[in-house]
Each structure stands twice: as structure tokens, then as C-alpha cells.
């Protein structure tokens, strides 16, 4: 029984390795291979989200790699291939989306938030310095009387 169990586990693990096949494409020259590698590194897997399609084992990433290879065979430019992928999957498919009206917040939002943080910090520091320079403020007669009353109440409770 143990042998059958071991054989089943081994068979399942080998079946999993067979699914993770490596793409083997024949390129015309080294320049085309470099373009393929550059494009697959630049495009994000729609399923994995934080992996480029070169490193992803998702079926959709394999389809995208195959599509890129096909388009390279048709002598399409890198920009044509990227535009096709963006039209199909949206700006999300690019790790570095183009600067446009839809993506300006993505590009400049962190800088704007950082600058806003520095402005708030500067305002807080200036106010505190202004208060420290003004020195302690004097209490009015009403405030003195109220403070004395509170202190007297505290002493009587002890």
C-alpha cells in the first residue's frame, strides 16, 4: 500500500512539472530574441498582477508570450505590440504606463502627497516655534480664581 501511495505522489508531482513547460521559440536572430525578452519583461501578467509575463506560469501569461512571438514574426514594432496589449488589457498590463490624462495621478500623486506632507510639517513646526518664542501667557484673574479653586478642591480630597 505504501508503494502505491508513493507512486501516486510521485506521479502527481511529475504531472505538475509537465505543466510548467518552458517556452521554446525559434527566433530569426539575436535582436528579435532581445526584443521578445524586453517585451515580456515590460508587460505585467493580468492574473498574477505583480509578475511580468516572462516570469509568470499562469496560462494567460503563456498566451501573451505566444501572442508576442506571433506579432514579432509579423514584423510589428514594439510600440504596436504594446498598444495591442494595452487596448486588450488596459494600462494595467504595463509596468510603466504612458503619461496621459488617465495616469497623471499615478505618476505625480506620490510626489504631490510627499510635498503636501512637507507643507503640513512646516506649518506645524512654525506654529510651535511661534508659541515657544511668545513665552508663557499670563492667566487672567478669572483663570487664576478657577485654578485656585481646583487646587483647593484637590487638596481637600487628599
C-alpha positions, 0 to 999 in steps of 0.5 A: 500500500505504501508503494502505491501511495508513493507512486501516486505522489510521485506521479502527481508531482511529475504531472505538475512539472509537465505543466510548467513547460518552458517556452521554446521559440525559434527566433530569426536572430539575436535582436528579435530574441532581445526584443521578445525578452524586453517585451515580456519583461515590460508587460505585467501578467493580468492574473498574477498582477505583480509578475511580468509575463516572462516570469509568470506560469499562469496560462494567460501569461503563456498566451501573451508570450505566444501572442508576442512571438506571433506579432514579432514574426509579423514584423510589428514594432514594439510600440504596436505590440504594446498598444495591442496589449494595452487596448486588450488589457488596459494600462494595467498590463504595463509596468510603466504606463504612458503619461496621459490624462488617465495616469497623471495621478499615478505618476505625480500623486506620490510626489504631490502627497510627499510635498503636501506632507512637507507643507503640513510639517512646516506649518506645524513646526512654525506654529510651535516655534511661534508659541515657544518664542511668545513665552508663557501667557499670563492667566487672567484673574478669572483663570487664576480664581478657577485654578485656585479653586481646583487646587483647593478642591484637590487638596481637600480630597487628599 
